[in-house]
Structure formats: structure tokens, C-alpha cells
């Protein structure tokens, strides 16, 4: 998983965050989820919100990650992708 995460696989990054959280390595888990969220991975927002609520992630770091996540998501939007998504739903 570590090689995949280093290579940019966001699901691997998320899974490492989950595994580190279960092993009580919250610092590492938080870092994995922040990286994944900043690259646009939706799944990492939930754990980050939880970490923020219990005080492991500061309000500032959480807000920065949310803004970076939105920027990453916006960067992937295009008319072609929206048309393909609409066609897929029909």
C-alpha cells in the first residue's frame, strides 16, 4: 500500500490512514487523510472531520484541506465529463 500511496493512488493513501488510525498512530493517519483530501479524495473528508471534532486536526488545517479538496475536484470538472456522467445516468 505504501508504494501505491507514494505513486499517487488515493485509495491506498486513504487505506493507510484507516490502518494507522486503527493502530492508534493518529499523527500518521491524519497526514494520510490530509494528503488524500487535498488531492480530491472524498472518502478522506469523513475521517478528517472526525479528527477535527476530537481535536486531532486544527480548524485551520481542516479548512485548508477542505479548500484544497474543492480546488482539486473543480480542476477535474469539464463539459465532457459532465456529459459522460449524464449519459451514464440515463
C-alpha positions in Angstrom: 0.0 0.0 0.0 2.8 2.4 0.8 4.3 2.2 -2.7 0.8 2.7 -4.2 0.2 5.7 -2.0 3.6 7.2 -2.9 2.8 6.6 -6.5 -0.4 8.7 -6.1 -3.1 6.1 -5.6 -5.6 8.0 -3.4 -7.5 4.8 -2.3 -4.2 3.4 -1.0 -3.5 6.7 0.8 -6.9 6.5 2.4 -6.5 2.9 3.4 -3.1 3.7 5.0 -4.8 6.4 7.0 -7.5 4.0 8.2 -4.9 1.3 9.1 -2.8 3.9 11.0 -5.9 5.1 12.8 -6.8 1.6 13.9 -3.2 1.2 15.2 -3.5 4.4 17.2 -0.9 6.2 15.0 -3.2 9.2 14.7 -0.4 11.6 13.5 0.3 9.4 10.5 -3.4 8.7 9.9 -4.1 12.4 9.9 -1.3 13.1 7.4 -2.5 10.4 5.0 -6.1 11.7 5.1 -5.0 15.3 4.6 -2.9 14.4 1.6 -5.7 12.3 0.1 -8.3 15.1 0.7 -6.1 17.7 -0.8 -5.8 15.6 -3.9 -9.6 15.3 -4.2 -10.4 12.0 -2.5 -13.9 12.3 -1.0 -13.5 9.4 1.4 -10.9 11.2 3.5 -13.2 14.0 4.4 -15.1 12.0 7.0 -12.1 10.9 9.0 -10.7 14.4 8.8 -14.0 15.8 10.2 -13.9 13.2 13.0 -10.2 14.1 13.8 -11.2 17.8 13.8 -14.1 17.1 16.2 -11.9 15.3 18.7 -9.1 17.9 18.4 -6.5 15.9 16.4 -6.8 18.3 13.4 -6.9 22.0 13.9 -9.7 24.1 12.5 -7.1 25.8 10.2 -5.7 22.5 8.9 -9.2 21.2 8.4 -10.3 24.3 6.5 -7.1 24.2 4.4 -7.7 20.6 3.5 -11.4 21.3 2.6 -10.4 24.2 0.3 -7.7 22.2 -1.4 -10.1 19.3 -1.8 -12.6 21.6 -3.5 -9.9 23.0 -5.8 -8.8 19.5 -6.8 -12.4 18.5 -7.5 -13.1 21.7 -9.5 -9.9 21.0 -11.6 -11.3 17.7 -12.7 -14.6 19.2 -14.0 -15.2 19.6 -17.7 -18.2 19.7 -20.0 -17.1 16.3 -21.5 -17.1 14.7 -18.1 -20.4 16.1 -17.1 -21.9 15.0 -20.4 -20.5 11.5 -19.9 -21.8 11.3 -16.4 -25.3 12.4 -17.6 -25.2 9.8 -20.3 -24.2 7.2 -17.8 -27.1 8.0 -15.6 -29.6 7.7 -18.4 
